[in-house]
Amino acid sequence: MTAIAYLGTGLLGSGFAEAALGRGDSVTVWNRTREKAHALTAFGASVADTPADAVRGATRVHLVLKDDAVVEEIIAALRPGLAPDAIICDHTTTQPALTAERATRLEAEGVRYLHCPVFIGPAAARQAQGIIMVAGPQALFEQVRPALEQQAQKVVYWGARPDLAAAYKLMGNAFIIGLGALVSDVFTIANGSDVRPPDALKLLEFFNPGSMLQNRGKKMSEGDFAASFELVMARKDVRLMLETCGARPLAALPSIAARMDEVIAQGHGQEDFGVIARDAVAGG
C-alpha cells in the first residue's frame, strides 16, 4: 500500500484523493479549512493537523493549491515532515517564472519537486480522466510516472525545463477561458438578434471552429498573413456585432475591436485578420 499525501482538498484535490483511496492507497490529507479535509474520512482518508504531519511517512506528496504564494507557504510548512526520498507533485496552476525559480531552488536544497499541472475537473479526477503535464528532472518523472498514469487518462512530459508545464497550462487555460468568453459574446449577439442561445449553438452543426482554429493558428504561428479574410473586413464584421449587441455587456469583442484598430492603423488592414498576432509571433 502506497502512502501518499494530498495538501489542498478543494474540489479538485478531493477528487484526486477519493480516486487514490479507491485504488487502495493510504492517503493523508490536509486543508486550511479542516472541514473540507474531514469530509474525506468517509472514504478512508486520515486528516492531519499540519502540512508537516500530513507528509510524514509519505513517499509522494500532491499539492493542489491556489497560487505561487500558497505553494511557497505550504512547502515551507511541510518540509519538517518531508522524507528525503519523497517526491512533491505540484498540480497547482502557477506563474512560469516563479515556478522555474522555485524548482531550481528546491533542487539545490535537495527537495525532489516536479511541477504537474492538469487539465482535469473534479468529476474527471474521480474517474482518472483528463491530462497531467509534467516538467522537471526526468529521473523523478520516471519514478512517479506509473502513479500519474493511474491518476489521468494521459500524462505529457515536457522535459527537464521546470517552467514548461506551467507555461503550457496557462496557454491551455487561455484557450478555455478565451473560447468561453467568445461563446458568451455569441450568445449576446443572439440576444440582440432575438435568437435563443441554445439555437445559436446550432451553428456548430455546420462547421467546426476547432479545425478552423487549428488551420488559421498554424498560419499565424508561422507569420503567414496572406489574406483569406482581410483585417478591414473582419473589423467591419466586428462593428456589426457590436452594433447588434447594443448596450449589452460583452466579454471579448470590444478588446478584439481595439486590437484590430491598432493593427489597421499600423498599415496592415489588407492582410489576413490573423495579423493581429504579428507582435506575438515576431521572432518566434
Sequence and secondary structure as in RCSB ss.txt:
>XXXX:A:sequence
MTAIAYLGTGLLGSGFAEAALGRGDSVTVWNRTREKAHALTAFGASVADTPADAVRGATRVHLVLKDDAVVEEII
AALRPGLAPDAIICDHTTTQPALTAERATRLEAEGVRYLHCPVFIGPAAARQAQGIIMVAGPQALFEQVRPALEQ
QAQKVVYWGARPDLAAAYKLMGNAFIIGLGALVSDVFTIANGSDVRPPDALKLLEFFNPGSMLQNRGKKMSEGDF
AASFELVMARKDVRLMLETCGARPLAALPSIAARMDEVIAQGHGQEDFGVIARDAVAGG
>XXXX:A:secstr
  EEEEE  SHHHHHHHHHHHHTT EEEEE SSHHHHHGGGGGT EE SSHHHHHTT SEEEE  SSHHHHHHHH
HHHGGG  TT EEEE     HHHHHHHHHHHHHTT EEEE  EE  HHHHHTT SEEEEBS HHHHHHHHHHHHH
HSSEEEE  S TTHHHHHHHHHHHHHHHHHHHHHHHHHHHHHTT  HHHHGGGGGT  HHHHHHHHHHHHHTT  
  SSBHHHHHHHHHHHHHHHTTS  SSHHHHHHHHHHHHHTT TTSBGGGGGHHHHTT 
